Amino acid sequence: MVFYYGKGNMAALTRYSRAVLQPGHYTSLELNWLRRHGVETLAYLDTSGKNNSKPWQKENKETSNAWGKQFVRSGSVWTQPVLEQVKTAFELGFSGIFLDGLENEEMTSFKRLEKLELVAEVRSLANGNMTRRTLLANRGFQLMPELLDFVNGVVFEAFSTRWNSKNGYNISPKHELAWSATVALELKRKNISVYTLDYADTAELKHFAKRRAEHFGFTSLIANRELTQL
Protein backbone atom coordinates (compact mmCIF):
# COMPACT_ATOMS: atom_id res chain seq x y z
CA MET A 1 0.00 0.00 0.00
CA VAL A 2 1.10 3.58 -0.62
CA PHE A 3 -0.05 7.06 0.34
CA TYR A 4 0.42 9.36 -2.62
CA TYR A 5 -0.96 12.90 -2.59
CA GLY A 6 0.73 14.00 -5.79
CA LYS A 7 -0.71 13.78 -9.30
CA GLY A 8 -0.23 11.37 -12.17
CA ASN A 9 2.55 8.74 -11.98
CA MET A 10 0.08 6.13 -13.12
CA ALA A 11 2.66 3.53 -14.11
CA ALA A 12 4.49 3.86 -10.79
CA LEU A 13 1.24 3.40 -8.87
CA THR A 14 0.76 -0.03 -10.45
CA ARG A 15 3.59 -1.30 -8.24
CA TYR A 16 1.14 -1.19 -5.33
CA SER A 17 -1.98 -3.24 -4.62
CA ARG A 18 -3.64 -0.30 -2.82
CA ALA A 19 -3.16 3.47 -3.05
CA VAL A 20 -4.60 6.32 -0.98
CA LEU A 21 -5.03 9.29 -3.30
CA GLN A 22 -6.39 12.82 -3.29
CA PRO A 23 -9.82 12.52 -4.96
CA GLY A 24 -9.44 15.73 -6.95
CA HIS A 25 -6.20 14.58 -8.56
CA TYR A 26 -7.57 11.72 -10.68
CA THR A 27 -10.33 11.27 -13.22
CA SER A 28 -12.74 8.36 -13.56
CA LEU A 29 -10.79 7.12 -16.56
CA GLU A 30 -7.55 7.12 -14.58
CA LEU A 31 -9.13 5.35 -11.61
CA ASN A 32 -10.62 2.71 -13.88
CA TRP A 33 -7.22 2.24 -15.54
CA LEU A 34 -5.61 1.70 -12.13
CA ARG A 35 -8.34 -0.75 -11.15
CA ARG A 36 -7.78 -2.75 -14.33
CA HIS A 37 -4.10 -2.90 -13.41
CA GLY A 38 -4.86 -4.34 -9.98
CA VAL A 39 -4.71 -1.19 -7.85
CA GLU A 40 -7.40 -0.64 -5.21
CA THR A 41 -7.81 3.14 -4.85
CA LEU A 42 -8.92 4.84 -1.63
CA ALA A 43 -9.97 8.48 -1.51
CA TYR A 44 -8.55 10.73 1.22
CA LEU A 45 -11.40 12.20 3.31
CA ASP A 46 -11.11 14.83 6.03
CA THR A 47 -13.83 14.18 8.63
CA SER A 48 -12.81 16.98 11.00
CA GLY A 49 -15.22 19.54 9.60
CA LYS A 50 -12.58 22.24 9.97
CA ASN A 51 -12.95 23.28 6.35
CA ASN A 52 -16.65 24.04 6.73
CA SER A 53 -17.38 27.63 7.73
CA LYS A 54 -21.08 27.10 8.48
CA PRO A 55 -22.17 27.08 12.13
CA TRP A 56 -23.07 23.74 13.66
CA GLN A 57 -26.78 23.00 13.83
CA LYS A 58 -27.82 20.07 15.97
CA GLU A 59 -31.06 18.14 15.89
CA ASN A 60 -30.52 15.29 18.32
CA LYS A 61 -32.34 11.99 18.08
CA GLU A 62 -31.54 8.37 18.82
CA THR A 63 -31.02 6.16 15.83
CA SER A 64 -30.05 2.54 15.21
CA ASN A 65 -27.63 1.54 12.51
CA ALA A 66 -27.32 -1.78 10.73
CA TRP A 67 -25.09 -3.10 13.48
CA GLY A 68 -27.81 -2.69 16.11
CA LYS A 69 -25.91 -0.08 18.10
CA GLN A 70 -27.38 3.17 19.35
CA PHE A 71 -25.78 6.49 18.49
CA VAL A 72 -26.88 10.08 18.82
CA ARG A 73 -27.54 11.38 15.34
CA SER A 74 -26.81 15.07 15.49
CA GLY A 75 -27.68 16.33 12.04
CA SER A 76 -24.73 18.75 12.18
CA VAL A 77 -24.32 20.86 9.08
CA TRP A 78 -20.68 19.85 8.60
CA THR A 79 -21.51 16.14 8.19
CA GLN A 80 -23.50 16.65 4.99
CA PRO A 81 -20.57 17.90 2.86
CA VAL A 82 -18.48 15.01 4.19
CA LEU A 83 -21.09 12.46 3.13
CA GLU A 84 -21.48 14.15 -0.23
CA GLN A 85 -17.71 13.81 -0.74
CA VAL A 86 -18.01 10.09 -0.01
CA LYS A 87 -20.76 9.70 -2.61
CA THR A 88 -18.76 11.68 -5.16
CA ALA A 89 -15.65 9.56 -4.54
CA PHE A 90 -17.55 6.34 -5.14
CA GLU A 91 -19.23 7.73 -8.25
CA LEU A 92 -15.79 8.74 -9.51
CA GLY A 93 -14.59 5.17 -9.17
CA PHE A 94 -12.73 4.95 -5.87
CA SER A 95 -12.83 1.55 -4.19
CA GLY A 96 -12.74 2.86 -0.65
CA ILE A 97 -12.14 5.74 1.75
CA PHE A 98 -9.30 6.76 4.05
CA LEU A 99 -10.85 8.55 7.04
CA ASP A 100 -8.65 11.33 8.43
CA GLY A 101 -9.42 13.86 11.17
CA LEU A 102 -11.19 11.41 13.47
CA GLU A 103 -9.51 12.63 16.66
CA ASN A 104 -10.14 15.83 18.55
CA GLU A 105 -8.14 17.42 21.37
CA GLU A 106 -11.44 18.37 23.02
CA MET A 107 -13.38 15.17 22.40
CA THR A 108 -16.52 15.44 24.49
CA SER A 109 -18.83 12.46 24.88
CA PHE A 110 -21.30 14.07 22.46
CA LYS A 111 -18.65 14.80 19.85
CA ARG A 112 -17.46 11.22 20.16
CA LEU A 113 -20.94 9.83 19.52
CA GLU A 114 -21.41 12.30 16.68
CA LYS A 115 -18.19 11.21 15.00
CA LEU A 116 -19.07 7.53 15.38
CA GLU A 117 -22.45 8.19 13.76
CA LEU A 118 -20.67 9.85 10.84
CA VAL A 119 -18.36 6.87 10.41
CA ALA A 120 -21.39 4.55 10.57
CA GLU A 121 -23.05 6.53 7.77
CA VAL A 122 -19.88 6.37 5.68
CA ARG A 123 -19.85 2.59 6.19
CA SER A 124 -23.49 2.43 5.12
CA LEU A 125 -22.63 4.27 1.89
CA ALA A 126 -19.61 2.01 1.38
CA ASN A 127 -21.81 -1.09 1.57
CA GLY A 128 -24.00 -0.07 -1.36
CA ASN A 129 -24.38 -1.88 -4.69
CA MET A 130 -23.69 -5.32 -3.18
CA THR A 131 -20.11 -4.25 -2.49
CA ARG A 132 -18.44 -3.79 0.88
CA ARG A 133 -15.84 -1.18 0.05
CA THR A 134 -12.69 -0.68 2.11
CA LEU A 135 -12.58 1.88 4.93
CA LEU A 136 -9.31 2.72 6.68
CA ALA A 137 -9.09 5.01 9.70
CA ASN A 138 -6.21 7.28 10.59
CA ARG A 139 -5.70 6.57 14.29
CA GLY A 140 -9.16 7.24 15.76
CA PHE A 141 -8.16 5.82 19.12
CA GLN A 142 -10.67 8.03 20.95
CA LEU A 143 -13.46 6.26 19.07
CA MET A 144 -12.42 2.72 19.92
CA PRO A 145 -13.57 0.03 20.36
CA GLU A 146 -16.77 0.98 18.49
CA LEU A 147 -14.80 2.34 15.51
CA LEU A 148 -13.47 -1.14 14.75
CA ASP A 149 -17.01 -2.30 13.85
CA PHE A 150 -16.96 -0.02 10.81
CA VAL A 151 -13.42 -0.04 9.40
CA ASN A 152 -11.25 -2.64 7.72
CA GLY A 153 -8.00 -1.35 9.13
CA VAL A 154 -6.24 1.31 11.16
CA VAL A 155 -3.36 3.52 10.02
CA PHE A 156 -1.11 4.51 12.93
CA GLU A 157 0.38 7.77 11.65
CA ALA A 158 3.73 8.84 13.14
CA PHE A 159 4.09 5.55 14.99
CA SER A 160 7.86 5.79 15.38
CA THR A 161 9.18 8.77 13.40
CA ARG A 162 7.74 12.14 12.50
CA TRP A 163 8.36 15.52 10.91
CA ASN A 164 7.94 18.93 12.51
CA SER A 165 9.00 22.45 11.59
CA LYS A 166 11.44 22.66 14.49
CA ASN A 167 13.46 19.45 14.12
CA GLY A 168 12.54 18.16 10.68
CA TYR A 169 12.50 14.36 10.42
CA ASN A 170 13.26 12.65 13.72
CA ILE A 171 12.45 9.77 16.04
CA SER A 172 9.46 10.50 18.26
CA PRO A 173 10.26 11.46 21.89
CA LYS A 174 10.60 8.62 24.38
CA HIS A 175 7.28 9.34 26.09
CA GLU A 176 5.48 9.18 22.73
CA LEU A 177 7.21 5.91 21.85
CA ALA A 178 6.10 4.48 25.18
CA TRP A 179 2.52 5.62 24.55
CA SER A 180 2.44 4.25 21.00
CA ALA A 181 3.81 0.91 22.24
CA THR A 182 0.97 0.69 24.77
CA VAL A 183 -1.60 1.42 22.07
CA ALA A 184 0.09 -1.06 19.74
CA LEU A 185 -0.30 -3.86 22.28
CA GLU A 186 -4.01 -3.06 22.55
CA LEU A 187 -4.39 -3.09 18.76
CA LYS A 188 -2.65 -6.48 18.54
CA ARG A 189 -5.47 -7.92 20.64
CA LYS A 190 -8.04 -6.82 18.06
CA ASN A 191 -8.84 -8.64 14.83
CA ILE A 192 -7.88 -5.64 12.67
CA SER A 193 -5.22 -4.84 10.10
CA VAL A 194 -2.77 -2.17 11.28
CA TYR A 195 -0.49 -0.09 9.08
CA THR A 196 2.11 2.32 10.40
CA LEU A 197 2.72 5.52 8.46
CA ASP A 198 6.04 7.07 9.44
CA TYR A 199 7.89 10.06 8.02
CA ALA A 200 11.61 9.64 7.35
CA ASP A 201 14.32 10.86 4.99
CA THR A 202 17.40 8.83 5.94
CA ALA A 203 18.23 5.14 5.83
CA GLU A 204 18.68 5.11 9.61
CA LEU A 205 15.26 6.60 10.33
CA LYS A 206 13.57 4.35 7.79
CA HIS A 207 15.26 1.27 9.27
CA PHE A 208 14.17 2.24 12.80
CA ALA A 209 10.55 2.81 11.74
CA LYS A 210 10.35 -0.41 9.74
CA ARG A 211 11.92 -2.61 12.42
CA ARG A 212 9.71 -1.17 15.17
CA ALA A 213 6.55 -1.71 13.12
CA GLU A 214 7.56 -5.28 12.32
CA HIS A 215 8.26 -5.89 16.02
CA PHE A 216 4.55 -5.38 16.69
CA GLY A 217 3.47 -7.29 13.59
CA PHE A 218 2.30 -4.20 11.71
CA THR A 219 2.74 -3.32 8.04
CA SER A 220 5.24 -0.47 7.74
CA LEU A 221 4.69 2.43 5.33
CA ILE A 222 7.27 5.23 5.12
CA ALA A 223 6.82 8.54 3.33
CA ASN A 224 8.07 12.08 2.99
CA ARG A 225 6.01 14.66 4.84
CA GLU A 226 4.22 15.84 1.67
CA LEU A 227 3.35 12.25 0.72
CA THR A 228 4.52 12.85 -2.83
CA GLN A 229 7.14 10.12 -3.27
CA LEU A 230 6.61 6.72 -4.87
FENDA-V277041 format. One record per helix or strand of 3 or more residues. SS is the DSSP state (A for helix, B for strand). FROM is the first residue (numbers start at 1). LEN is the number of residues. If there is no record, write none. Layout:
# FENDA-V277041
ss->{SS:SS}
from->{FROM:FROM}
len->{LEN:LEN}
This chain:
# FENDA-V277041
ss->{B:A:B:A:A:B:B:B:A:B:A:B:A:A:B:B:B:A:B:A:B}
from->{2:10:18:23:28:40:61:70:77:96:109:134:141:146:153:161:168:174:193:203:219}
len->{3:4:4:3:9:7:4:4:16:5:18:5:3:4:5:4:4:15:7:13:5}
